[in-house]
Amino acid sequence: MSEKTSSKVMSSSSGGNGPVPMKLFATWEIDRTPTNCSPRLCSLTVSRLLVLKSLGSDLNSIVIAVKMEGSKRTLRSSEMILPSSGLLDTKTELNFSLQYPHFLKRDGNKLHVMLQRRKRYKNRTILGYKTLAQGIVNMSQVLQHQMDLELDLLCESKELKAHGSSVAAKVLIQSLVSQPIDQDLSFCKQNGFSDDDEEFSTGDENENEGSDSDPAATLGNLDTRGSARKSGKLPGGNNARQRNLKQKFIALLKRFRVNEELTSLTDTDQDNMGHKL
C-alpha cells in the first residue's frame, strides 16, 4: 500500500497556520474479489479530534489510524503533539480513501477509526503501534447515503476504563461514503492520490502488529513488501482485464503462426524426399 502524506508533525493547537492537509489512499486488487462481495471505495474526512482524558503519563504524541476489519494494512496520519495535560481539541484535515470488499451476507463490513501511539520498550521507540482507543462504523449503514457523524473512541486499556467513562476521545467525520469502485478509480487519480495494493484476510488481525504502515516511514522506507511490488503496479478494472485478454490473444496468434511455419517446413521436406526417391 502506498500513502500520500505530509512529513510534517501536526500541531496540537487549532490556531497558527491551521491543520496540515493530508490525503491517504490504498487500493485493493479487484481480481481478488470473491463472488459473495462487491468491490467498493470508502472515503471520509476527519475534520476534528477531541481527546477527553489523558491516555498515559508518558504520552507525547498520537496518530489517527483507519483500517477496514480484516485488512492487513492501516492508513495513518502524521504524529500530533499532545500538551502536558494530555487533553486536546484540534482541527484536522485528514482525507482517507480505501478500497475494500463489501460482503453481502456477512457481518464484517466495519470501519475502525483508532488513536494509536508508537510502541516503546525501556523508554525506546520500537517498530509497531499500540491502539489506545477506537470506534467502529458499520459500512452497511453507509451504502445508501453519505453520512456525517461524531464518533466516540472507546478506551482499550482496562485501567482507563475503570476510571469512569470509557469514552477517551471523539472524532468528527464528514462525507463518509461507500461507492462502487469502478466509478471512483478515475476520481482518485484526478485528486492526486497515489495507490498500491491492499490485502485482506478472513481472520482477525492484530491491531498492534508492527507490520502496519507508517506515514513517517512512507517517505523513506514505507514497507519492504510494498516497495518490492512498486516496480510493477497492479492493474485494476476493465482496462487491466482488456490488456490481459489482448496479451493472451497475441500469444495465441504467435503460437499458431509458429505451428503453421513448422507444418509448411515439414510438408516441403516430405516433397523433397519424394522427388529424390
Buried (B, 14 or more C-beta within 10 A) or exposed (E): BBBBBBEEEBBBBBEEEEBBEBBBBBBBBBEEBEEEBBBBBBBBBBBBBBBBBBBBEEBEBBBBBBBBBBBBBBBBBBBBBBEEEBBBEBBBBBBBBBBBBBBEEEEBBBBBBBBBBBBBEEEEEEEBBBBBBBBBBEBBEBEEEEBEBEBBBBBBBEEBEEEEEBBBBBBBBBEBBBBEBBEBBEEBEEEEBBBBBBBBEEEEBEBEEEBBBBBBEBEEEBBEBBEEBBEEEBBBBEEBEEEEEEEEEEEEEEEEEEEEEEEEEEEEEEEEEEEEE
